[in-house]
Structures are given as C-alpha cells and as structure tokens.
Amino acid sequence: QVRLVESGGGTVEPGGSLQLTCVATGRISGVGVMGWYRQTPGEQRELVAEITRDMTTNYAGSVKGRFNISRDNAKTTTWLRMTSLKPEDSGTYYCSSRPIWVPRGREEYWGQGTQVTVSS
C-alpha cells in the first residue's frame, strides 16, 4: 500500500517557525505533484503550497514570502518550512500527491494530517 505520513506539527507563538515533513512509503513512483493543504473546522481543505518533480512551486497568496516547500525525489520526501507564523495559519495540514495531469485538488493520496497551532 501507499501511505503519506506527516510530522512536525505543534504549538508555537506568533512569529515562530515550524517545519513539516511528509514521507511517502510503499510502491510509489512517477509522482508529479506533491502538496500541502490546510483545513480548519467547518471549512474546506485549501491549498497552501505544491511542488512538481522539476521543482516548480505554487503558493497561496497568504503564505508567499513566509513558507517554503521543497522535495527530494530519491527519498520521496516533501517538506514545508513555515516562518513568521500568524494565528490564521493554524489548522490541520495534510500532505498530498497526484499525477501531473490530474487537476489540482483531485489528489490521488492524502496523509493523515498534522496539527499546527499558532497562539500566544
């Protein structure tokens, strides 16, 4: 089976930093796009950042300049480095993957989620 496992969430004060990690396990190959989505109670899951195999990136406007997504294709691992965190960044963060020809949001695999809380 294929699994995406996230880690690195926690509670930080405004202005702090966190790094989330997503490791893909199982017989996974040809992953075109890996991404990070955020969801809060009662709201839809929204894209935070995504990255292709050739390292092209896309970020939500609210996190540009503060978050950085990266990946290592050989290790099938993706990271999300978050800095200058704000309370509105709080939520459950989910790792995802999909083939490059699949529309954004129609992810093939999802992780179980990791909680991020930004509060003083």
VORORO-247251 format. One line per field, with one value per residue: residue number from 1; residue in three letters; chain; x, y, z of N, C-alpha, C in turn. Coordinates in nm, 4 decimals. Layout:
// residues N
nr = (NUM, ...) $
rest = (ALA, ...) $
kette = (A, ...) $
neast = (X, ...) $
nnorth = (Y, ...) $
nup = (Z, ...) $
caeast = (X, ...) $
canorth = (Y, ...) $
caup = (Z, ...) $
ceast = (X, ...) $
cnorth = (Y, ...) $
cup = (Z, ...) $
// end
This chain:
// residues 120
nr = (1, 2, 3, 4, 5, 6, 7, 8, 9, 10, 11, 12, 13, 14, 15, 16, 17, 18, 19, 20, 21, 22, 23, 24, 25, 26, 27, 28, 29, 30, 31, 32, 33, 34, 35, 36, 37, 38, 39, 40, 41, 42, 43, 44, 45, 46, 47, 48, 49, 50, 51, 52, 53, 54, 55, 56, 57, 58, 59, 60, 61, 62, 63, 64, 65, 66, 67, 68, 69, 70, 71, 72, 73, 74, 75, 76, 77, 78, 79, 80, 81, 82, 83, 84, 85, 86, 87, 88, 89, 90, 91, 92, 93, 94, 95, 96, 97, 98, 99, 100, 101, 102, 103, 104, 105, 106, 107, 108, 109, 110, 111, 112, 113, 114, 115, 116, 117, 118, 119, 120) $
rest = (GLN, VAL, ARG, LEU, VAL, GLU, SER, GLY, GLY, GLY, THR, VAL, GLU, PRO, GLY, GLY, SER, LEU, GLN, LEU, THR, CYS, VAL, ALA, THR, GLY, ARG, ILE, SER, GLY, VAL, GLY, VAL, MET, GLY, TRP, TYR, ARG, GLN, THR, PRO, GLY, GLU, GLN, ARG, GLU, LEU, VAL, ALA, GLU, ILE, THR, ARG, ASP, MET, THR, THR, ASN, TYR, ALA, GLY, SER, VAL, LYS, GLY, ARG, PHE, ASN, ILE, SER, ARG, ASP, ASN, ALA, LYS, THR, THR, THR, TRP, LEU, ARG, MET, THR, SER, LEU, LYS, PRO, GLU, ASP, SER, GLY, THR, TYR, TYR, CYS, SER, SER, ARG, PRO, ILE, TRP, VAL, PRO, ARG, GLY, ARG, GLU, GLU, TYR, TRP, GLY, GLN, GLY, THR, GLN, VAL, THR, VAL, SER, SER) $
kette = (A, A, A, A, A, A, A, A, A, A, A, A, A, A, A, A, A, A, A, A, A, A, A, A, A, A, A, A, A, A, A, A, A, A, A, A, A, A, A, A, A, A, A, A, A, A, A, A, A, A, A, A, A, A, A, A, A, A, A, A, A, A, A, A, A, A, A, A, A, A, A, A, A, A, A, A, A, A, A, A, A, A, A, A, A, A, A, A, A, A, A, A, A, A, A, A, A, A, A, A, A, A, A, A, A, A, A, A, A, A, A, A, A, A, A, A, A, A, A, A) $
neast = (0.0825, 0.0316, 0.1371, 0.1183, 0.2897, 0.2739, 0.4611, 0.5830, 0.4184, 0.2805, 0.2587, 0.3122, 0.4333, 0.3105, 0.5000, 0.6895, 0.8483, 0.8020, 0.8701, 0.7311, 0.7153, 0.6786, 0.6620, 0.6644, 0.5608, 0.5767, 0.4891, 0.5397, 0.5626, 0.6653, 0.5551, 0.4035, 0.3196, 0.3489, 0.1893, 0.0814, -0.1960, -0.4369, -0.6771, -0.9504, -1.1877, -1.5156, -1.4580, -1.3535, -1.0903, -0.7928, -0.5465, -0.2097, 0.0616, 0.2444, 0.4513, 0.6362, 0.8012, 1.0135, 1.0690, 0.9110, 0.7105, 0.4127, 0.2256, -0.0150, -0.1516, -0.1517, 0.0634, 0.2956, 0.6379, 0.6733, 0.6459, 0.8067, 0.8301, 0.9713, 1.1344, 1.2604, 1.3239, 1.4437, 1.4304, 1.1630, 1.0333, 0.8815, 0.8959, 0.7673, 0.8563, 0.7822, 0.7678, 0.7612, 0.5059, 0.1493, -0.1573, -0.3759, -0.2685, -0.3089, -0.4311, -0.5204, -0.2764, -0.2339, -0.0568, -0.0166, -0.0411, -0.0306, -0.0722, 0.0790, -0.1032, -0.3502, -0.6133, -0.5639, -0.6405, -0.7726, -0.6489, -0.4459, -0.3456, -0.3623, -0.2257, -0.2501, -0.2716, -0.1422, -0.1331, -0.1254, -0.0794, -0.0968, -0.0451, -0.0545) $
nnorth = (-0.1177, 0.2358, 0.5089, 0.8319, 1.0059, 1.2478, 1.4776, 1.6904, 1.8982, 2.1279, 2.3512, 2.6952, 3.0299, 3.3445, 3.4608, 3.2656, 2.9557, 2.6537, 2.3268, 2.1092, 1.7647, 1.5231, 1.1912, 0.9516, 0.6204, 0.2738, 0.1194, 0.3505, 0.5600, 0.7801, 1.0256, 1.3250, 1.5783, 1.7106, 1.8236, 2.0601, 2.1038, 2.2938, 2.2706, 2.3886, 2.3604, 2.3150, 2.4296, 2.4142, 2.2106, 2.3713, 2.4699, 2.5166, 2.5059, 2.3706, 2.1417, 2.0404, 1.7614, 1.8716, 2.0858, 2.3141, 2.5550, 2.6503, 2.8791, 2.9679, 3.2961, 3.4108, 3.3033, 3.3470, 3.4296, 3.3676, 3.0931, 2.7901, 2.5359, 2.2163, 1.9298, 1.5914, 1.3800, 1.1256, 1.0333, 1.0376, 1.2407, 1.5295, 1.8670, 2.1352, 2.4434, 2.6755, 3.0080, 3.3153, 3.2874, 3.3206, 3.3634, 3.2977, 3.1040, 2.8667, 2.5275, 2.2021, 2.0361, 1.8780, 1.6430, 1.5718, 1.3939, 1.3694, 1.2698, 1.4602, 1.5269, 1.5322, 1.7347, 2.0099, 1.9531, 1.7160, 1.4971, 1.2000, 1.0625, 1.1092, 1.2312, 1.1660, 1.3970, 1.6738, 1.8686, 2.2209, 2.4910, 2.8285, 3.0510, 3.2898) $
nup = (0.0000, -0.0472, 0.1411, 0.2897, 0.5265, 0.7677, 0.9763, 1.2431, 1.3275, 1.5754, 1.8615, 1.8493, 1.9183, 1.7830, 1.5051, 1.5225, 1.4051, 1.2119, 1.0812, 0.8581, 0.7711, 0.5151, 0.4381, 0.1882, 0.1610, 0.0543, -0.2634, -0.4567, -0.7389, -1.0073, -0.9192, -0.9781, -0.8676, -0.5452, -0.2515, 0.0032, 0.2078, 0.3968, 0.6583, 0.8477, 1.1218, 0.9970, 0.7518, 0.4034, 0.2686, 0.1791, -0.0634, 0.0293, -0.0539, -0.3353, -0.5246, -0.8104, -0.9811, -1.1217, -0.9654, -0.9797, -0.8192, -0.6334, -0.4480, -0.1961, -0.1805, 0.0748, 0.2112, 0.0746, 0.0618, 0.3264, 0.3704, 0.2599, 0.0235, -0.0407, -0.1970, -0.2129, -0.4536, -0.4701, -0.2076, -0.1707, -0.0205, 0.1195, 0.2284, 0.4306, 0.5115, 0.7508, 0.8404, 1.0361, 1.1540, 1.1793, 1.3706, 1.2009, 1.0401, 1.1619, 1.1854, 1.0500, 0.8760, 0.5677, 0.3772, 0.0273, -0.2905, -0.6491, -0.9972, -1.2642, -1.4619, -1.3464, -1.2228, -0.9923, -0.6546, -0.6941, -0.5604, -0.5526, -0.3315, 0.0223, 0.3301, 0.6875, 0.8329, 1.0253, 1.3184, 1.3486, 1.5568, 1.6203, 1.8605, 2.1280) $
caeast = (0.0000, 0.0988, 0.0997, 0.1859, 0.2936, 0.3199, 0.5100, 0.6415, 0.3240, 0.2919, 0.2095, 0.4159, 0.3880, 0.3174, 0.6358, 0.7731, 0.8695, 0.7853, 0.8953, 0.6539, 0.7767, 0.5903, 0.7366, 0.5828, 0.6062, 0.5089, 0.5271, 0.5006, 0.6538, 0.6122, 0.4777, 0.4224, 0.2999, 0.3227, 0.1397, 0.0360, -0.3252, -0.4762, -0.8198, -0.9969, -1.3226, -1.6238, -1.4107, -1.2989, -0.9458, -0.7399, -0.4061, -0.1096, 0.1758, 0.2666, 0.5791, 0.6477, 0.9278, 1.1185, 1.0837, 0.8222, 0.6302, 0.2949, 0.1892, -0.1279, -0.1062, -0.1379, 0.1858, 0.4113, 0.7420, 0.6874, 0.6550, 0.8869, 0.8104, 1.0826, 1.1181, 1.3728, 1.2597, 1.5049, 1.3828, 1.0165, 1.0037, 0.8481, 0.8986, 0.7091, 0.9183, 0.6930, 0.8283, 0.6764, 0.3722, 0.0394, -0.2684, -0.4589, -0.2032, -0.3459, -0.5181, -0.4638, -0.2049, -0.2346, 0.0298, -0.0879, 0.0306, -0.1147, -0.0024, 0.0824, -0.2174, -0.4713, -0.6372, -0.5372, -0.7499, -0.8129, -0.5279, -0.4530, -0.3183, -0.3616, -0.1750, -0.3477, -0.2776, -0.0670, -0.1940, -0.0435, -0.1499, -0.0181, -0.1172, 0.0225) $
canorth = (0.0000, 0.3641, 0.5939, 0.9584, 1.0257, 1.3817, 1.5007, 1.8214, 1.9957, 2.1628, 2.4819, 2.7974, 3.1673, 3.4235, 3.4951, 3.1478, 2.8733, 2.5095, 2.2562, 1.9878, 1.6637, 1.4216, 1.0794, 0.8566, 0.4824, 0.1793, 0.1159, 0.4751, 0.6016, 0.8754, 1.1310, 1.4516, 1.6935, 1.6907, 1.9488, 2.0760, 2.1679, 2.3254, 2.2664, 2.4262, 2.3078, 2.3776, 2.4888, 2.3237, 2.1980, 2.4657, 2.4553, 2.6053, 2.5059, 2.2473, 2.1382, 1.9355, 1.6891, 1.9605, 2.1880, 2.4284, 2.5712, 2.7353, 2.9102, 3.0541, 3.4326, 3.4450, 3.2479, 3.3817, 3.5010, 3.3157, 2.9473, 2.7342, 2.3936, 2.1513, 1.7845, 1.5074, 1.2737, 0.9973, 0.9928, 1.0518, 1.3220, 1.6692, 1.9498, 2.2684, 2.5292, 2.7849, 3.1105, 3.4315, 3.2296, 3.4030, 3.2815, 3.2494, 2.9885, 2.7482, 2.4309, 2.0704, 2.0358, 1.7483, 1.6194, 1.5092, 1.3681, 1.3412, 1.2785, 1.5961, 1.5509, 1.5380, 1.8718, 2.0434, 1.9198, 1.5766, 1.4258, 1.0548, 1.0172, 1.2072, 1.1909, 1.1680, 1.5316, 1.7120, 1.9900, 2.3396, 2.5923, 2.9493, 3.1230, 3.3448) $
caup = (0.0000, -0.0491, 0.2529, 0.3118, 0.6708, 0.8053, 1.1112, 1.2645, 1.3784, 1.7152, 1.9036, 1.8519, 1.9340, 1.6598, 1.4664, 1.5308, 1.2862, 1.2169, 0.9573, 0.8423, 0.6863, 0.4595, 0.3817, 0.1142, 0.1734, -0.0316, -0.4047, -0.5203, -0.8445, -1.1031, -0.8533, -1.0476, -0.7811, -0.4036, -0.1979, 0.1408, 0.2211, 0.5331, 0.6839, 0.9806, 1.1441, 0.9233, 0.6273, 0.3043, 0.2619, 0.0828, -0.0986, 0.0876, -0.1448, -0.4090, -0.5944, -0.9101, -0.9821, -1.1700, -0.8621, -0.9960, -0.6981, -0.6332, -0.3102, -0.1671, -0.1629, 0.2156, 0.2689, -0.0075, 0.1335, 0.4619, 0.3652, 0.1518, 0.0020, -0.1085, -0.2069, -0.2527, -0.5298, -0.4375, -0.0760, -0.1718, 0.0957, 0.0960, 0.3489, 0.4286, 0.6116, 0.7813, 0.9246, 1.0642, 1.1641, 1.2274, 1.4216, 1.0919, 0.9791, 1.2384, 1.1214, 1.0244, 0.7489, 0.5018, 0.2627, -0.0827, -0.4148, -0.7651, -1.1256, -1.3158, -1.5491, -1.2654, -1.1770, -0.8544, -0.5655, -0.7179, -0.5181, -0.5507, -0.1962, 0.1303, 0.4597, 0.7963, 0.8858, 1.1439, 1.3717, 1.3709, 1.6339, 1.6419, 1.9648, 2.2382) $
ceast = (0.0878, 0.0459, 0.1817, 0.1762, 0.3541, 0.3710, 0.5600, 0.5467, 0.3446, 0.2319, 0.3258, 0.3529, 0.3917, 0.4599, 0.7318, 0.7790, 0.8427, 0.8244, 0.8178, 0.7238, 0.6719, 0.6752, 0.6393, 0.6431, 0.5228, 0.5575, 0.4728, 0.6068, 0.5848, 0.5249, 0.5068, 0.4202, 0.2787, 0.2843, 0.1077, -0.0940, -0.3548, -0.6281, -0.8477, -1.1394, -1.4295, -1.5850, -1.3580, -1.1468, -0.8927, -0.5905, -0.3211, 0.0095, 0.1841, 0.3962, 0.5829, 0.7836, 1.0429, 1.1318, 1.0090, 0.7280, 0.5124, 0.2510, 0.0595, -0.0760, -0.0785, -0.0073, 0.3102, 0.5102, 0.7648, 0.7061, 0.7413, 0.8648, 0.9295, 1.0568, 1.2489, 1.3115, 1.3144, 1.4536, 1.2312, 0.9684, 0.9784, 0.8465, 0.8235, 0.7703, 0.8319, 0.7609, 0.7313, 0.5303, 0.2728, -0.0720, -0.3557, -0.3951, -0.2418, -0.4409, -0.4510, -0.4030, -0.1952, -0.1371, -0.0489, 0.0048, -0.0691, -0.0281, -0.0145, -0.0398, -0.3508, -0.4908, -0.6076, -0.6605, -0.7987, -0.6952, -0.5497, -0.4352, -0.3168, -0.2966, -0.2833, -0.3633, -0.1918, -0.1145, -0.0913, -0.1282, -0.0561, -0.0965, -0.0206, -0.0378) $
cnorth = (0.1252, 0.4483, 0.7220, 0.9884, 1.1609, 1.3829, 1.6439, 1.9284, 2.0221, 2.2985, 2.5792, 2.9340, 3.2397, 3.4692, 3.3777, 3.0700, 2.7264, 2.4517, 2.1255, 1.8943, 1.5638, 1.3153, 0.9832, 0.7178, 0.3917, 0.1888, 0.2379, 0.5154, 0.7022, 0.9845, 1.2644, 1.5718, 1.6475, 1.8248, 1.9426, 2.1553, 2.1926, 2.3222, 2.3053, 2.3753, 2.3864, 2.4390, 2.3812, 2.3211, 2.2868, 2.4454, 2.5599, 2.6189, 2.3722, 2.2583, 2.0193, 1.8677, 1.7763, 2.0861, 2.3182, 2.4360, 2.6643, 2.7538, 2.9885, 3.1944, 3.4697, 3.3967, 3.2802, 3.4659, 3.4512, 3.1645, 2.9049, 2.5839, 2.3381, 2.0011, 1.7189, 1.3865, 1.1354, 0.9437, 0.9954, 1.1277, 1.4661, 1.7428, 2.0809, 2.3467, 2.6527, 2.8803, 3.2269, 3.3906, 3.3252, 3.3129, 3.2240, 3.1356, 2.8585, 2.6579, 2.2955, 2.0700, 1.8943, 1.7465, 1.5463, 1.4804, 1.3364, 1.3403, 1.4189, 1.6283, 1.5570, 1.6798, 1.8895, 2.0174, 1.7772, 1.4849, 1.2753, 0.9994, 1.1350, 1.1476, 1.2044, 1.3052, 1.5516, 1.8503, 2.0999, 2.4435, 2.7088, 3.0365, 3.1747, 3.3070) $
cup = (0.0000, 0.0656, 0.2505, 0.4609, 0.7026, 0.9489, 1.1213, 1.3150, 1.5262, 1.7425, 1.9142, 1.8726, 1.7997, 1.6318, 1.4685, 1.4009, 1.3156, 1.0825, 0.9578, 0.7443, 0.6412, 0.3924, 0.3144, 0.1251, 0.0849, -0.1751, -0.4772, -0.6219, -0.9348, -1.0423, -0.9206, -0.9555, -0.6375, -0.3443, -0.0506, 0.1397, 0.3677, 0.5451, 0.8283, 0.9974, 1.0691, 0.7903, 0.5334, 0.3117, 0.1492, 0.0605, -0.0279, -0.0067, -0.2162, -0.4867, -0.6886, -0.9024, -1.0301, -1.0843, -0.8895, -0.8764, -0.7200, -0.4884, -0.3039, -0.1386, -0.0183, 0.2777, 0.1883, 0.0717, 0.2739, 0.4654, 0.2471, 0.1430, -0.0753, -0.1136, -0.2477, -0.3217, -0.4947, -0.3043, -0.0649, -0.0481, 0.0543, 0.2288, 0.3241, 0.5443, 0.6293, 0.8777, 0.9402, 1.0770, 1.2294, 1.2803, 1.3103, 1.0133, 1.0485, 1.1605, 1.1130, 0.8849, 0.6949, 0.3853, 0.1546, -0.1999, -0.5252, -0.8900, -1.1817, -1.4004, -1.4755, -1.2138, -1.0287, -0.7692, -0.5786, -0.6833, -0.5159, -0.4095, -0.1006, 0.2544, 0.5650, 0.8604, 1.0090, 1.1882, 1.3944, 1.4431, 1.6612, 1.7392, 2.0697, 2.3720) $
// end
